[in-house]
């Protein structure tokens, strides 16, 4: 999650790996390693990344869960922003959404067979 979010936010801001590395005082190779998940940034660099990329630490490390309450249910469900985005995109395809809600395991099994 961390590597994906560093990459996406860097791209969103129009920064190259070199730009981000220069701002942090590290090499572009370090940024590349972080984005590929080969290495992790130090705590100090994580904090600096949040400032440069203008995101919270929780978001950057993938701890940005949201509580989603069902309309008629008394419980909540923790979901990440990416999980919510998947559901929002799925809802744009009513037939597929209905198939998923009726039998999610069956649909996922069928998709898995094609990969």
PyMOL CGO cylinders between C-alpha atoms (Angstrom):
from pymol import cmd
from pymol.cgo import CYLINDER

trace = [
    CYLINDER, 0.00, 0.00, 0.00, 2.77, 2.45, 0.96, 0.3, 1, 1, 1, 1, 1, 1,
    CYLINDER, 2.77, 2.45, 0.96, 4.62, 2.02, -2.32, 0.3, 1, 1, 1, 1, 1, 1,
    CYLINDER, 4.62, 2.02, -2.32, 1.46, 2.51, -4.37, 0.3, 1, 1, 1, 1, 1, 1,
    CYLINDER, 1.46, 2.51, -4.37, 0.49, 5.64, -2.49, 0.3, 1, 1, 1, 1, 1, 1,
    CYLINDER, 0.49, 5.64, -2.49, 3.93, 7.23, -2.74, 0.3, 1, 1, 1, 1, 1, 1,
    CYLINDER, 3.93, 7.23, -2.74, 3.91, 6.61, -6.49, 0.3, 1, 1, 1, 1, 1, 1,
    CYLINDER, 3.91, 6.61, -6.49, 0.35, 7.83, -7.06, 0.3, 1, 1, 1, 1, 1, 1,
    CYLINDER, 0.35, 7.83, -7.06, 0.73, 10.98, -4.99, 0.3, 1, 1, 1, 1, 1, 1,
    CYLINDER, 0.73, 10.98, -4.99, 4.09, 11.83, -6.58, 0.3, 1, 1, 1, 1, 1, 1,
    CYLINDER, 4.09, 11.83, -6.58, 2.54, 11.47, -10.04, 0.3, 1, 1, 1, 1, 1, 1,
    CYLINDER, 2.54, 11.47, -10.04, -0.52, 13.47, -8.99, 0.3, 1, 1, 1, 1, 1, 1,
    CYLINDER, -0.52, 13.47, -8.99, 1.76, 16.35, -7.99, 0.3, 1, 1, 1, 1, 1, 1,
    CYLINDER, 1.76, 16.35, -7.99, 3.76, 16.09, -11.22, 0.3, 1, 1, 1, 1, 1, 1,
    CYLINDER, 3.76, 16.09, -11.22, 7.01, 15.20, -9.46, 0.3, 1, 1, 1, 1, 1, 1,
    CYLINDER, 7.01, 15.20, -9.46, 9.71, 12.96, -10.86, 0.3, 1, 1, 1, 1, 1, 1,
    CYLINDER, 9.71, 12.96, -10.86, 11.52, 10.48, -8.65, 0.3, 1, 1, 1, 1, 1, 1,
    CYLINDER, 11.52, 10.48, -8.65, 14.50, 12.85, -8.79, 0.3, 1, 1, 1, 1, 1, 1,
    CYLINDER, 14.50, 12.85, -8.79, 12.34, 15.82, -7.73, 0.3, 1, 1, 1, 1, 1, 1,
    CYLINDER, 12.34, 15.82, -7.73, 11.00, 13.92, -4.74, 0.3, 1, 1, 1, 1, 1, 1,
    CYLINDER, 11.00, 13.92, -4.74, 14.43, 12.58, -3.87, 0.3, 1, 1, 1, 1, 1, 1,
    CYLINDER, 14.43, 12.58, -3.87, 15.94, 16.06, -4.00, 0.3, 1, 1, 1, 1, 1, 1,
    CYLINDER, 15.94, 16.06, -4.00, 13.19, 17.42, -1.74, 0.3, 1, 1, 1, 1, 1, 1,
    CYLINDER, 13.19, 17.42, -1.74, 13.87, 14.65, 0.77, 0.3, 1, 1, 1, 1, 1, 1,
    CYLINDER, 13.87, 14.65, 0.77, 17.66, 14.65, 0.45, 0.3, 1, 1, 1, 1, 1, 1,
    CYLINDER, 17.66, 14.65, 0.45, 17.77, 11.08, -0.89, 0.3, 1, 1, 1, 1, 1, 1,
    CYLINDER, 17.77, 11.08, -0.89, 18.60, 9.61, -4.29, 0.3, 1, 1, 1, 1, 1, 1,
    CYLINDER, 18.60, 9.61, -4.29, 16.05, 8.89, -6.98, 0.3, 1, 1, 1, 1, 1, 1,
    CYLINDER, 16.05, 8.89, -6.98, 17.09, 5.24, -6.58, 0.3, 1, 1, 1, 1, 1, 1,
    CYLINDER, 17.09, 5.24, -6.58, 15.77, 5.36, -3.00, 0.3, 1, 1, 1, 1, 1, 1,
    CYLINDER, 15.77, 5.36, -3.00, 12.44, 6.68, -4.27, 0.3, 1, 1, 1, 1, 1, 1,
    CYLINDER, 12.44, 6.68, -4.27, 12.36, 3.93, -6.90, 0.3, 1, 1, 1, 1, 1, 1,
    CYLINDER, 12.36, 3.93, -6.90, 13.03, 1.28, -4.23, 0.3, 1, 1, 1, 1, 1, 1,
    CYLINDER, 13.03, 1.28, -4.23, 10.26, 2.69, -2.03, 0.3, 1, 1, 1, 1, 1, 1,
    CYLINDER, 10.26, 2.69, -2.03, 7.78, 2.72, -4.91, 0.3, 1, 1, 1, 1, 1, 1,
    CYLINDER, 7.78, 2.72, -4.91, 8.64, -0.88, -5.84, 0.3, 1, 1, 1, 1, 1, 1,
    CYLINDER, 8.64, -0.88, -5.84, 8.42, -2.02, -2.23, 0.3, 1, 1, 1, 1, 1, 1,
    CYLINDER, 8.42, -2.02, -2.23, 12.05, -3.16, -2.20, 0.3, 1, 1, 1, 1, 1, 1,
    CYLINDER, 12.05, -3.16, -2.20, 12.87, -0.89, 0.72, 0.3, 1, 1, 1, 1, 1, 1,
    CYLINDER, 12.87, -0.89, 0.72, 10.86, 1.24, 3.14, 0.3, 1, 1, 1, 1, 1, 1,
    CYLINDER, 10.86, 1.24, 3.14, 11.51, 4.88, 3.99, 0.3, 1, 1, 1, 1, 1, 1,
    CYLINDER, 11.51, 4.88, 3.99, 12.79, 5.70, 7.46, 0.3, 1, 1, 1, 1, 1, 1,
    CYLINDER, 12.79, 5.70, 7.46, 10.41, 7.21, 9.99, 0.3, 1, 1, 1, 1, 1, 1,
    CYLINDER, 10.41, 7.21, 9.99, 12.00, 10.61, 9.41, 0.3, 1, 1, 1, 1, 1, 1,
    CYLINDER, 12.00, 10.61, 9.41, 11.50, 10.27, 5.64, 0.3, 1, 1, 1, 1, 1, 1,
    CYLINDER, 11.50, 10.27, 5.64, 7.91, 9.09, 6.11, 0.3, 1, 1, 1, 1, 1, 1,
    CYLINDER, 7.91, 9.09, 6.11, 7.13, 12.24, 8.06, 0.3, 1, 1, 1, 1, 1, 1,
    CYLINDER, 7.13, 12.24, 8.06, 8.80, 14.40, 5.42, 0.3, 1, 1, 1, 1, 1, 1,
    CYLINDER, 8.80, 14.40, 5.42, 6.92, 12.54, 2.67, 0.3, 1, 1, 1, 1, 1, 1,
    CYLINDER, 6.92, 12.54, 2.67, 3.60, 13.46, 4.28, 0.3, 1, 1, 1, 1, 1, 1,
    CYLINDER, 3.60, 13.46, 4.28, 4.57, 17.12, 4.14, 0.3, 1, 1, 1, 1, 1, 1,
    CYLINDER, 4.57, 17.12, 4.14, 5.89, 17.07, 0.57, 0.3, 1, 1, 1, 1, 1, 1,
    CYLINDER, 5.89, 17.07, 0.57, 3.08, 14.90, -0.80, 0.3, 1, 1, 1, 1, 1, 1,
    CYLINDER, 3.08, 14.90, -0.80, 0.46, 16.76, 1.25, 0.3, 1, 1, 1, 1, 1, 1,
    CYLINDER, 0.46, 16.76, 1.25, -1.12, 13.62, 2.73, 0.3, 1, 1, 1, 1, 1, 1,
    CYLINDER, -1.12, 13.62, 2.73, -1.62, 12.25, 6.22, 0.3, 1, 1, 1, 1, 1, 1,
    CYLINDER, -1.62, 12.25, 6.22, 0.64, 9.57, 7.62, 0.3, 1, 1, 1, 1, 1, 1,
    CYLINDER, 0.64, 9.57, 7.62, -2.42, 7.33, 8.06, 0.3, 1, 1, 1, 1, 1, 1,
    CYLINDER, -2.42, 7.33, 8.06, -3.21, 7.63, 4.36, 0.3, 1, 1, 1, 1, 1, 1,
    CYLINDER, -3.21, 7.63, 4.36, 0.37, 7.05, 3.28, 0.3, 1, 1, 1, 1, 1, 1,
    CYLINDER, 0.37, 7.05, 3.28, 0.78, 3.83, 5.26, 0.3, 1, 1, 1, 1, 1, 1,
    CYLINDER, 0.78, 3.83, 5.26, -2.67, 2.55, 4.31, 0.3, 1, 1, 1, 1, 1, 1,
    CYLINDER, -2.67, 2.55, 4.31, -4.31, 3.03, 7.68, 0.3, 1, 1, 1, 1, 1, 1,
    CYLINDER, -4.31, 3.03, 7.68, -7.05, 5.32, 6.39, 0.3, 1, 1, 1, 1, 1, 1,
    CYLINDER, -7.05, 5.32, 6.39, -10.01, 3.06, 7.06, 0.3, 1, 1, 1, 1, 1, 1,
    CYLINDER, -10.01, 3.06, 7.06, -13.47, 4.51, 7.04, 0.3, 1, 1, 1, 1, 1, 1,
    CYLINDER, -13.47, 4.51, 7.04, -16.44, 3.25, 9.01, 0.3, 1, 1, 1, 1, 1, 1,
    CYLINDER, -16.44, 3.25, 9.01, -19.29, 2.37, 6.72, 0.3, 1, 1, 1, 1, 1, 1,
    CYLINDER, -19.29, 2.37, 6.72, -22.63, 1.65, 8.36, 0.3, 1, 1, 1, 1, 1, 1,
    CYLINDER, -22.63, 1.65, 8.36, -25.29, -0.29, 6.56, 0.3, 1, 1, 1, 1, 1, 1,
    CYLINDER, -25.29, -0.29, 6.56, -28.64, 1.50, 6.37, 0.3, 1, 1, 1, 1, 1, 1,
    CYLINDER, -28.64, 1.50, 6.37, -30.61, -0.98, 8.46, 0.3, 1, 1, 1, 1, 1, 1,
    CYLINDER, -30.61, -0.98, 8.46, -27.77, -2.57, 10.39, 0.3, 1, 1, 1, 1, 1, 1,
    CYLINDER, -27.77, -2.57, 10.39, -26.37, -1.58, 13.74, 0.3, 1, 1, 1, 1, 1, 1,
    CYLINDER, -26.37, -1.58, 13.74, -22.77, -2.48, 12.92, 0.3, 1, 1, 1, 1, 1, 1,
    CYLINDER, -22.77, -2.48, 12.92, -20.04, -0.73, 11.03, 0.3, 1, 1, 1, 1, 1, 1,
    CYLINDER, -20.04, -0.73, 11.03, -17.43, -2.02, 8.63, 0.3, 1, 1, 1, 1, 1, 1,
    CYLINDER, -17.43, -2.02, 8.63, -13.90, -0.68, 8.27, 0.3, 1, 1, 1, 1, 1, 1,
    CYLINDER, -13.90, -0.68, 8.27, -12.91, -0.07, 4.65, 0.3, 1, 1, 1, 1, 1, 1,
    CYLINDER, -12.91, -0.07, 4.65, -9.99, 1.65, 2.97, 0.3, 1, 1, 1, 1, 1, 1,
    CYLINDER, -9.99, 1.65, 2.97, -10.49, 4.36, 0.39, 0.3, 1, 1, 1, 1, 1, 1,
    CYLINDER, -10.49, 4.36, 0.39, -9.45, 1.92, -2.36, 0.3, 1, 1, 1, 1, 1, 1,
    CYLINDER, -9.45, 1.92, -2.36, -12.10, -0.60, -1.26, 0.3, 1, 1, 1, 1, 1, 1,
    CYLINDER, -12.10, -0.60, -1.26, -14.74, 2.10, -1.31, 0.3, 1, 1, 1, 1, 1, 1,
    CYLINDER, -14.74, 2.10, -1.31, -13.59, 3.12, -4.81, 0.3, 1, 1, 1, 1, 1, 1,
    CYLINDER, -13.59, 3.12, -4.81, -14.00, -0.48, -6.03, 0.3, 1, 1, 1, 1, 1, 1,
    CYLINDER, -14.00, -0.48, -6.03, -17.58, -0.54, -4.77, 0.3, 1, 1, 1, 1, 1, 1,
    CYLINDER, -17.58, -0.54, -4.77, -18.35, 2.87, -6.29, 0.3, 1, 1, 1, 1, 1, 1,
    CYLINDER, -18.35, 2.87, -6.29, -17.02, 1.72, -9.68, 0.3, 1, 1, 1, 1, 1, 1,
    CYLINDER, -17.02, 1.72, -9.68, -18.92, -1.57, -9.43, 0.3, 1, 1, 1, 1, 1, 1,
    CYLINDER, -18.92, -1.57, -9.43, -22.16, 0.32, -8.79, 0.3, 1, 1, 1, 1, 1, 1,
    CYLINDER, -22.16, 0.32, -8.79, -21.76, 2.02, -12.16, 0.3, 1, 1, 1, 1, 1, 1,
    CYLINDER, -21.76, 2.02, -12.16, -22.46, -1.40, -13.72, 0.3, 1, 1, 1, 1, 1, 1,
    CYLINDER, -22.46, -1.40, -13.72, -25.85, -2.44, -12.27, 0.3, 1, 1, 1, 1, 1, 1,
    CYLINDER, -25.85, -2.44, -12.27, -25.98, -5.92, -13.81, 0.3, 1, 1, 1, 1, 1, 1,
    CYLINDER, -25.98, -5.92, -13.81, -22.50, -6.80, -12.58, 0.3, 1, 1, 1, 1, 1, 1,
    CYLINDER, -22.50, -6.80, -12.58, -23.20, -5.21, -9.20, 0.3, 1, 1, 1, 1, 1, 1,
    CYLINDER, -23.20, -5.21, -9.20, -26.34, -7.32, -8.81, 0.3, 1, 1, 1, 1, 1, 1,
    CYLINDER, -26.34, -7.32, -8.81, -24.39, -10.47, -9.70, 0.3, 1, 1, 1, 1, 1, 1,
    CYLINDER, -24.39, -10.47, -9.70, -21.76, -9.63, -7.07, 0.3, 1, 1, 1, 1, 1, 1,
    CYLINDER, -21.76, -9.63, -7.07, -24.27, -8.89, -4.34, 0.3, 1, 1, 1, 1, 1, 1,
    CYLINDER, -24.27, -8.89, -4.34, -26.27, -12.05, -5.06, 0.3, 1, 1, 1, 1, 1, 1,
    CYLINDER, -26.27, -12.05, -5.06, -23.32, -14.44, -5.15, 0.3, 1, 1, 1, 1, 1, 1,
    CYLINDER, -23.32, -14.44, -5.15, -19.91, -12.79, -4.63, 0.3, 1, 1, 1, 1, 1, 1,
    CYLINDER, -19.91, -12.79, -4.63, -18.01, -16.09, -4.26, 0.3, 1, 1, 1, 1, 1, 1,
    CYLINDER, -18.01, -16.09, -4.26, -19.46, -17.48, -7.50, 0.3, 1, 1, 1, 1, 1, 1,
    CYLINDER, -19.46, -17.48, -7.50, -18.56, -14.32, -9.46, 0.3, 1, 1, 1, 1, 1, 1,
    CYLINDER, -18.56, -14.32, -9.46, -15.03, -14.23, -8.03, 0.3, 1, 1, 1, 1, 1, 1,
    CYLINDER, -15.03, -14.23, -8.03, -14.54, -17.93, -8.79, 0.3, 1, 1, 1, 1, 1, 1,
    CYLINDER, -14.54, -17.93, -8.79, -15.56, -17.31, -12.41, 0.3, 1, 1, 1, 1, 1, 1,
    CYLINDER, -15.56, -17.31, -12.41, -13.18, -14.34, -12.68, 0.3, 1, 1, 1, 1, 1, 1,
    CYLINDER, -13.18, -14.34, -12.68, -10.34, -16.35, -11.12, 0.3, 1, 1, 1, 1, 1, 1,
    CYLINDER, -10.34, -16.35, -11.12, -10.72, -19.10, -13.74, 0.3, 1, 1, 1, 1, 1, 1,
    CYLINDER, -10.72, -19.10, -13.74, -9.91, -16.55, -16.45, 0.3, 1, 1, 1, 1, 1, 1,
    CYLINDER, -9.91, -16.55, -16.45, -6.62, -15.55, -14.80, 0.3, 1, 1, 1, 1, 1, 1,
]
cmd.load_cgo(trace, "trace")
